[in-house]
Amino acid sequence: MDTETLLIHAGRQTAIAANAVSPPLVRTSTTVFASYDAYKQAQGGLVFDGPRYGRSGTSTTFELQRAMAQIAHTETCIATSSGLAAITAVLAAHAGPGRHLLVGAGVYGPTRVFCDNVLIPSGTDVEYFAHDTDIAPLLRESTSLVFVETPASLTMEMWDVPAISAAAHDRGVPVACDATWGTPVFFDAHALGIDISIHAATKFINGHSDLLLGLITGTLDALAGVRAYCDRSGTHAAPDTCWLTLRGLRTLAVRMEHHQRSALTVAQWLTSQPGVQRVLFPALDTDPGYKLWQTQFSGAAGPFTVELAPCSEAAFTGFIDSLSLFGLGTSWGGFESLVMPAVPHHLRALAAPTDAPRLVRFHIGLESPHDLCDDLATALTCLTSAHDTAGTP
Ligand SMILES: Cc1ncc(COP(=O)(O)O)c(C=O)c1O
């Protein structure tokens, strides 16, 4: 079945059993069993798709996990308390003294913060690599995972996922990918060779900016270590957030189409505006990542980043504060448009503050793109007005 159909029909077993359209929300910390035999059966192994105790989930959790596994064209899914919890569970499950992790340099900032502050001090060798690197020479006997995020957070570089996967698999190394940007609607991660796909469902999958949730997908084999880690560390999601995410999932495909149309309209319009130096969005045919995006993705919902022309701090403040339809906030993937000054983690150490490009990340919500462009046009006048002494920090 096509993804649009699966989004509607997957994850509804318990709904059908209850003669309902929507699965019941089952909140419980404690599972009780009808017999000692049933109890003994539930205790064996690492269970994430049958009730055992609240941490492993309730029927609501299992509905979401089954739906997500189906939509991602794989066997299984683990729900975690946030997108970052999903990332750290995957990394921690493959880390340890003497182990080597290859991590894409442009990953989400807190992913690097976890590597630098938790994994490296406890003995894991973490090596960052740039998006255009041939990873074959970097792989070692001790390499236990390659981790990428495509496109890169904030700087939006594309990664050649099939080439990275082929090189890693040649050496028996699994590949994990933070696939939050594409979602399974636009990015068929497992078909491209990804073993472990990670989604901050907080963003597009839930889509309503009212919860935090992570989802990890892959085969039973690929996720065995991650399941064990989650089971032992108590990384789990609440049934309420799973229920809301299932509700968001039903409309994911239509929302993604709308986000894509509007993001392209706004991004294209921005490319010709005074005060805008560059738009970093792989769905634009002028972007260096366009070819890779075309071959790996079936769509692009945004968000995207804009490099502004050099401007004074006052002009920049005026620009941000003049926006009325774009909320100033550090998220994306919801129904509402957002703006955020972007300081990519991997560029922080490299550039002196005055040399750093003035980057702004936009998330284009479900408003009319024409209203959004009008809002941006007004704000951009702050950058181009005669009062600004361009280039003065
Ligand atoms: C690419 C990416 N991955 C993961 C996360 C983390 O998700 P959460 O906020 O649910 O922890 C974010 C959050 O902004 C993100 O942008």
The ligand as an SDF file (V2000), in Angstrom:
LIG
                    3D

 16 16  0  0  0  0  0  0  0  0999 V2000
   17.0740   17.2690   13.4440 C   0  0  0  0  0  0  0  0  0  0  0  0
   16.5920   17.1330   14.8650 C   0  0  0  0  0  0  0  0  0  0  0  0
   16.6950   15.9340   15.4620 N   0  0  0  0  0  0  0  0  0  0  0  0
   16.2920   15.7640   16.7350 C   0  0  0  0  0  0  0  0  0  0  0  0
   15.7400   16.7930   17.4510 C   0  0  0  0  0  0  0  0  0  0  0  0
   15.3730   16.5660   18.8850 C   0  0  0  0  0  0  0  0  0  0  0  0
   14.0100   16.3630   19.0510 O   0  0  0  0  0  0  0  0  0  0  0  0
   13.3300   16.6340   20.4690 P   0  0  0  0  0  0  0  0  0  0  0  0
   13.1700   18.1040   20.5920 O   0  0  0  0  0  0  0  0  0  0  0  0
   12.0460   15.8720   20.4060 O   0  0  0  0  0  0  0  0  0  0  0  0
   14.2450   16.0900   21.5280 O   0  0  0  0  0  0  0  0  0  0  0  0
   15.5920   18.0440   16.8690 C   0  0  0  0  0  0  0  0  0  0  0  0
   14.9840   19.1630   17.6250 C   0  0  0  0  0  0  0  0  0  0  0  0
   15.0030   20.2940   17.2350 O   0  0  0  0  0  0  0  0  0  0  0  0
   16.0420   18.2260   15.5410 C   0  0  0  0  0  0  0  0  0  0  0  0
   15.9770   19.4340   14.9220 O   0  0  0  0  0  0  0  0  0  0  0  0
  1  2  1  0
  2  3  1  0
  2 15  2  0
  3  4  2  0
  4  5  1  0
  5  6  1  0
  5 12  2  0
  6  7  1  0
  7  8  1  0
  8  9  2  0
  8 10  1  0
  8 11  1  0
 12 13  1  0
 12 15  1  0
 13 14  2  0
 15 16  1  0
M  END
$$$$
